[in-house]
Amino acid sequence: MCGNAALAETVRRYTPLLRRPERRRFSSAAARASAERHDALIEACAAGETDAAVALSGEIWGGLDTTDEPES
């Protein structure tokens, strides 16, 4: 989109590496819960429910630093 061939090539080259952890993260049971939170966020935004949208956004972003890995 930006017309920068070097940037486009870099994105093309690294996309497969980025997709691996993305697929691993979003193919779990936690991903279904995340999708439900995103659906609720969309509904809250559409309904103009600002407080609910803010709370859901916090839950969504806060969940990004967790893993599905068992603690050792």
The first five atom37 places (N, CA, C, CB, O) and aatype in JSON, in Angstrom:
{
  "aatype": [12, 4, 7, 2, 0, 0, 10, 0, 6, 16, 19, 1, 1, 18, 16, 14, 10, 10, 1, 1, 14, 6, 1, 1, 1, 13, 15, 15, 0, 0, 0, 1, 0, 15, 0, 6, 1, 8, 3, 0, 10, 9, 6, 0, 4, 0, 0, 7, 6, 16, 3, 0, 0, 19, 0, 10, 15, 7, 6, 9, 17, 7, 7, 10, 3, 16, 16, 3, 6, 14, 6, 15],
  "atom_mask": [
    [1, 1, 1, 1, 1],
    [1, 1, 1, 1, 1],
    [1, 1, 1, 0, 1],
    [1, 1, 1, 1, 1],
    [1, 1, 1, 1, 1],
    [1, 1, 1, 1, 1],
    [1, 1, 1, 1, 1],
    [1, 1, 1, 1, 1],
    [1, 1, 1, 1, 1],
    [1, 1, 1, 1, 1],
    [1, 1, 1, 1, 1],
    [1, 1, 1, 1, 1],
    [1, 1, 1, 1, 1],
    [1, 1, 1, 1, 1],
    [1, 1, 1, 1, 1],
    [1, 1, 1, 1, 1],
    [1, 1, 1, 1, 1],
    [1, 1, 1, 1, 1],
    [1, 1, 1, 1, 1],
    [1, 1, 1, 1, 1],
    [1, 1, 1, 1, 1],
    [1, 1, 1, 1, 1],
    [1, 1, 1, 1, 1],
    [1, 1, 1, 1, 1],
    [1, 1, 1, 1, 1],
    [1, 1, 1, 1, 1],
    [1, 1, 1, 1, 1],
    [1, 1, 1, 1, 1],
    [1, 1, 1, 1, 1],
    [1, 1, 1, 1, 1],
    [1, 1, 1, 1, 1],
    [1, 1, 1, 1, 1],
    [1, 1, 1, 1, 1],
    [1, 1, 1, 1, 1],
    [1, 1, 1, 1, 1],
    [1, 1, 1, 1, 1],
    [1, 1, 1, 1, 1],
    [1, 1, 1, 1, 1],
    [1, 1, 1, 1, 1],
    [1, 1, 1, 1, 1],
    [1, 1, 1, 1, 1],
    [1, 1, 1, 1, 1],
    [1, 1, 1, 1, 1],
    [1, 1, 1, 1, 1],
    [1, 1, 1, 1, 1],
    [1, 1, 1, 1, 1],
    [1, 1, 1, 1, 1],
    [1, 1, 1, 0, 1],
    [1, 1, 1, 1, 1],
    [1, 1, 1, 1, 1],
    [1, 1, 1, 1, 1],
    [1, 1, 1, 1, 1],
    [1, 1, 1, 1, 1],
    [1, 1, 1, 1, 1],
    [1, 1, 1, 1, 1],
    [1, 1, 1, 1, 1],
    [1, 1, 1, 1, 1],
    [1, 1, 1, 0, 1],
    [1, 1, 1, 1, 1],
    [1, 1, 1, 1, 1],
    [1, 1, 1, 1, 1],
    [1, 1, 1, 0, 1],
    [1, 1, 1, 0, 1],
    [1, 1, 1, 1, 1],
    [1, 1, 1, 1, 1],
    [1, 1, 1, 1, 1],
    [1, 1, 1, 1, 1],
    [1, 1, 1, 1, 1],
    [1, 1, 1, 1, 1],
    [1, 1, 1, 1, 1],
    [1, 1, 1, 1, 1],
    [1, 1, 1, 1, 1]
  ],
  "atom_positions": [
    [[0.82, -1.2, 0.0], [0.0, 0.0, 0.0], [0.86, 1.26, 0.0], [-0.93, 0.0, 1.2], [0.5, 2.26, -0.62]],
    [[2.0, 1.22, 0.7], [2.8, 2.44, 0.8], [3.75, 2.6, -0.39], [3.6, 2.42, 2.09], [4.35, 3.67, -0.55]],
    [[3.88, 1.57, -1.22], [4.76, 1.67, -2.38], [6.22, 1.41, -2.06], [0.0, 0.0, 0.0], [7.07, 1.58, -2.94]],
    [[6.54, 1.01, -0.86], [7.92, 0.75, -0.46], [8.22, -0.72, -0.71], [8.15, 1.13, 1.04], [7.78, -1.59, 0.04]],
    [[8.97, -0.99, -1.77], [9.25, -2.37, -2.17], [10.07, -3.12, -1.11], [9.99, -2.4, -3.5], [9.84, -4.3, -0.88]],
    [[11.02, -2.43, -0.47], [11.84, -3.07, 0.56], [10.98, -3.48, 1.75], [12.96, -2.14, 1.02], [11.15, -4.57, 2.3]],
    [[10.09, -2.62, 2.15], [9.19, -2.94, 3.26], [8.27, -4.11, 2.88], [8.36, -1.71, 3.65], [8.08, -5.03, 3.68]],
    [[7.72, -4.06, 1.69], [6.84, -5.14, 1.25], [7.57, -6.47, 1.23], [6.28, -4.83, -0.15], [6.99, -7.49, 1.63]],
    [[8.81, -6.49, 0.79], [9.6, -7.73, 0.77], [9.89, -8.21, 2.18], [10.92, -7.51, 0.01], [9.84, -9.42, 2.44]],
    [[10.17, -7.3, 3.09], [10.44, -7.68, 4.48], [9.19, -8.29, 5.11], [10.9, -6.46, 5.3], [9.27, -9.32, 5.79]],
    [[8.06, -7.69, 4.89], [6.81, -8.22, 5.42], [6.54, -9.6, 4.82], [5.62, -7.27, 5.12], [6.17, -10.53, 5.54]],
    [[6.74, -9.74, 3.52], [6.52, -11.03, 2.85], [7.44, -12.1, 3.44], [6.75, -10.9, 1.33], [7.01, -13.23, 3.66]],
    [[8.68, -11.74, 3.69], [9.66, -12.7, 4.19], [9.36, -13.14, 5.61], [11.06, -12.1, 4.13], [9.55, -14.31, 5.95]],
    [[8.9, -12.23, 6.45], [8.71, -12.57, 7.86], [7.29, -13.0, 8.22], [9.08, -11.4, 8.7], [7.06, -13.47, 9.34]],
    [[6.35, -12.85, 7.31], [4.98, -13.24, 7.6], [4.86, -14.7, 8.05], [4.12, -13.02, 6.39], [4.16, -14.97, 9.03]],
    [[5.51, -15.66, 7.37], [5.38, -17.04, 7.85], [5.87, -17.23, 9.29], [6.14, -17.97, 6.94], [5.3, -18.02, 10.04]],
    [[6.93, -16.53, 9.67], [7.43, -16.63, 11.04], [6.44, -16.07, 12.05], [8.76, -15.91, 11.18], [6.31, -16.59, 13.15]],
    [[5.76, -15.02, 11.67], [4.76, -14.42, 12.55], [3.49, -15.25, 12.63], [4.43, -13.02, 12.09], [2.82, -15.25, 13.66]],
    [[3.17, -15.95, 11.57], [1.94, -16.74, 11.54], [2.01, -17.95, 12.47], [1.66, -17.21, 10.13], [0.98, -18.35, 13.02]],
    [[3.19, -18.53, 12.67], [3.31, -19.72, 13.53], [2.82, -19.46, 14.94], [4.76, -20.19, 13.57], [1.92, -20.16, 15.41]],
    [[3.38, -18.48, 15.64], [2.86, -18.25, 17.01], [1.42, -17.75, 17.0], [3.74, -17.25, 17.75], [0.66, -18.01, 17.94]],
    [[1.04, -17.03, 15.96], [-0.34, -16.56, 15.85], [-1.3, -17.75, 15.76], [-0.51, -15.63, 14.62], [-2.32, -17.78, 16.45]],
    [[-0.97, -18.72, 14.92], [-1.83, -19.91, 14.79], [-1.87, -20.71, 16.08], [-1.35, -20.8, 13.65], [-2.92, -21.19, 16.5]],
    [[-0.71, -20.84, 16.71], [-0.66, -21.58, 17.96], [-1.53, -20.91, 19.02], [0.79, -21.71, 18.46], [-2.28, -21.58, 19.73]],
    [[-1.42, -19.62, 19.11], [-2.17, -18.87, 20.12], [-3.67, -18.92, 19.87], [-1.7, -17.43, 20.15], [-4.45, -19.09, 20.8]],
    [[-4.06, -18.76, 18.62], [-5.48, -18.61, 18.31], [-6.16, -19.9, 17.86], [-5.64, -17.58, 17.26], [-7.28, -19.86, 17.36]],
    [[-5.49, -21.04, 18.04], [-6.14, -22.3, 17.71], [-6.54, -23.06, 18.99], [-5.22, -23.18, 16.84], [-6.88, -24.24, 18.93]],
    [[-6.49, -22.38, 20.11], [-6.77, -23.01, 21.39], [-8.18, -22.68, 21.88], [-5.75, -22.55, 22.43], [-8.91, -21.91, 21.26]],
    [[-8.54, -23.3, 22.99], [-9.83, -23.0, 23.61], [-9.88, -21.54, 24.06], [-10.09, -23.93, 24.81], [-10.95, -20.92, 24.04]],
    [[-8.74, -21.0, 24.46], [-8.69, -19.59, 24.86], [-9.05, -18.68, 23.7], [-7.31, -19.24, 25.41], [-9.57, -17.59, 23.9]],
    [[-8.77, -19.14, 22.49], [-9.08, -18.33, 21.31], [-10.59, -18.16, 21.16], [-8.49, -18.97, 20.05], [-11.06, -17.1, 20.75]],
    [[-11.33, -19.2, 21.48], [-12.8, -19.09, 21.39], [-13.31, -18.05, 22.37], [-13.47, -20.46, 21.67], [-14.2, -17.27, 22.04]],
    [[-12.75, -18.03, 23.57], [-13.15, -17.03, 24.56], [-12.77, -15.63, 24.08], [-12.49, -17.32, 25.94], [-13.51, -14.67, 24.28]],
    [[-11.61, -15.52, 23.44], [-11.18, -14.24, 22.9], [-12.14, -13.77, 21.81], [-9.76, -14.34, 22.34], [-12.51, -12.59, 21.77]],
    [[-12.55, -14.68, 20.94], [-13.5, -14.32, 19.88], [-14.82, -13.85, 20.48], [-13.74, -15.51, 18.93], [-15.43, -12.92, 19.97]],
    [[-15.26, -14.49, 21.55], [-16.5, -14.09, 22.21], [-16.36, -12.68, 22.8], [-16.88, -15.1, 23.31], [-17.29, -11.88, 22.72]],
    [[-15.19, -12.38, 23.4], [-14.96, -11.04, 23.94], [-14.94, -10.01, 22.82], [-13.64, -11.0, 24.73], [-15.46, -8.9, 22.98]],
    [[-14.35, -10.36, 21.68], [-14.33, -9.43, 20.55], [-15.76, -9.19, 20.03], [-13.44, -9.99, 19.42], [-16.12, -8.06, 19.71]],
    [[-16.55, -10.24, 19.95], [-17.95, -10.07, 19.53], [-18.69, -9.14, 20.49], [-18.68, -11.45, 19.45], [-19.44, -8.26, 20.07]],
    [[-18.47, -9.35, 21.79], [-19.12, -8.5, 22.79], [-18.64, -7.05, 22.66], [-18.85, -9.03, 24.22], [-19.42, -6.12, 22.85]],
    [[-17.36, -6.86, 22.34], [-16.83, -5.52, 22.15], [-17.51, -4.83, 20.97], [-15.31, -5.57, 21.94], [-17.89, -3.66, 21.06]],
    [[-17.65, -5.55, 19.88], [-18.32, -4.99, 18.7], [-19.75, -4.6, 19.04], [-18.31, -5.99, 17.53], [-20.22, -3.53, 18.64]],
    [[-20.44, -5.46, 19.77], [-21.82, -5.17, 20.16], [-21.88, -3.94, 21.07], [-22.45, -6.38, 20.87], [-22.76, -3.09, 20.91]],
    [[-20.96, -3.85, 22.02], [-20.95, -2.7, 22.94], [-20.68, -1.41, 22.17], [-19.89, -2.89, 24.04], [-21.32, -0.39, 22.43]],
    [[-19.75, -1.46, 21.23], [-19.47, -0.26, 20.42], [-20.68, 0.14, 19.6], [-18.25, -0.5, 19.5], [-21.04, 1.32, 19.53]],
    [[-21.31, -0.83, 18.98], [-22.48, -0.55, 18.14], [-23.63, 0.03, 18.96], [-22.95, -1.81, 17.42], [-24.4, 0.85, 18.47]],
    [[-23.73, -0.4, 20.22], [-24.8, 0.07, 21.09], [-24.44, 1.37, 21.81], [-25.15, -1.0, 22.1], [-25.26, 1.92, 22.54]],
    [[-23.21, 1.85, 21.6], [-22.79, 3.07, 22.28], [-22.51, 2.88, 23.76], [0.0, 0.0, 0.0], [-22.53, 3.85, 24.52]],
    [[-22.26, 1.65, 24.18], [-22.0, 1.34, 25.59], [-20.51, 1.5, 25.87], [-22.47, -0.11, 25.94], [-19.75, 0.54, 25.88]],
    [[-20.12, 2.75, 26.1], [-18.7, 3.1, 26.25], [-18.03, 2.36, 27.4], [-18.56, 4.59, 26.46], [-16.94, 1.8, 27.23]],
    [[-18.65, 2.35, 28.56], [-18.03, 1.7, 29.72], [-17.79, 0.22, 29.47], [-18.9, 1.89, 30.97], [-16.74, -0.32, 29.82]],
    [[-18.77, -0.45, 28.87], [-18.61, -1.87, 28.56], [-17.51, -2.08, 27.53], [-19.94, -2.46, 28.04], [-16.72, -3.02, 27.65]],
    [[-17.45, -1.2, 26.53], [-16.42, -1.33, 25.5], [-15.02, -1.14, 26.09], [-16.66, -0.31, 24.38], [-14.09, -1.86, 25.73]],
    [[-14.89, -0.18, 26.98], [-13.6, 0.06, 27.63], [-13.2, -1.15, 28.46], [-13.66, 1.32, 28.52], [-12.05, -1.59, 28.4]],
    [[-14.13, -1.69, 29.22], [-13.82, -2.86, 30.06], [-13.43, -4.06, 29.2], [-15.03, -3.22, 30.94], [-12.46, -4.76, 29.51]],
    [[-14.17, -4.3, 28.13], [-13.85, -5.42, 27.25], [-12.51, -5.23, 26.56], [-14.95, -5.6, 26.2], [-11.75, -6.18, 26.41]],
    [[-12.21, -4.01, 26.16], [-10.9, -3.73, 25.55], [-9.78, -4.05, 26.52], [-10.81, -2.25, 25.09], [-8.76, -4.62, 26.14]],
    [[-9.97, -3.67, 27.77], [-8.97, -3.99, 28.79], [-8.77, -5.48, 28.97], [0.0, 0.0, 0.0], [-7.65, -5.95, 29.12]],
    [[-9.87, -6.23, 28.95], [-9.78, -7.7, 29.06], [-9.03, -8.28, 27.87], [-11.18, -8.33, 29.17], [-8.17, -9.14, 28.02]],
    [[-9.37, -7.79, 26.69], [-8.75, -8.32, 25.47], [-7.25, -8.04, 25.47], [-9.4, -7.7, 24.21], [-6.44, -8.95, 25.27]],
    [[-6.88, -6.78, 25.69], [-5.46, -6.44, 25.67], [-4.72, -7.08, 26.84], [-5.28, -4.93, 25.71], [-3.57, -7.49, 26.68]],
    [[-5.35, -7.16, 27.99], [-4.71, -7.77, 29.15], [-4.45, -9.25, 28.97], [0.0, 0.0, 0.0], [-3.51, -9.79, 29.55]],
    [[-5.26, -9.9, 28.16], [-5.07, -11.33, 27.91], [-3.95, -11.65, 26.95], [0.0, 0.0, 0.0], [-3.57, -12.81, 26.81]],
    [[-3.4, -10.65, 26.29], [-2.34, -10.9, 25.31], [-1.04, -11.33, 25.95], [-2.11, -9.68, 24.48], [-0.21, -11.97, 25.29]],
    [[-0.82, -11.0, 27.21], [0.45, -11.36, 27.84], [0.38, -12.7, 28.55], [0.86, -10.29, 28.81], [1.34, -13.07, 29.24]],
    [[-0.7, -13.43, 28.41], [-0.82, -14.75, 29.01], [-0.55, -15.81, 27.95], [-2.21, -14.95, 29.64], [-0.68, -15.56, 26.75]],
    [[-0.18, -16.97, 28.4], [0.05, -18.07, 27.48], [-0.85, -19.23, 27.87], [1.53, -18.51, 27.48], [-1.39, -19.27, 28.97]],
    [[-0.99, -20.15, 26.96], [-1.77, -21.36, 27.25], [-0.87, -22.46, 27.78], [-2.5, -21.84, 25.99], [-1.31, -23.59, 27.98]],
    [[0.39, -22.13, 28.0], [1.37, -23.12, 28.47], [1.17, -23.37, 29.95], [2.81, -22.65, 28.19], [0.94, -22.43, 30.71]],
    [[1.26, -24.63, 30.38], [1.2, -24.89, 31.82], [2.45, -24.35, 32.5], [1.04, -26.4, 32.1], [3.55, -24.4, 31.93]],
    [[2.28, -23.84, 33.71], [3.45, -23.36, 34.45], [4.24, -24.53, 34.96], [3.04, -22.45, 35.62], [3.68, -25.56, 35.32]],
    [[5.59, -24.37, 34.99], [6.42, -25.47, 35.48], [6.97, -25.19, 36.84], [7.54, -25.75, 34.52], [7.69, -26.01, 37.39]]
  ]
}
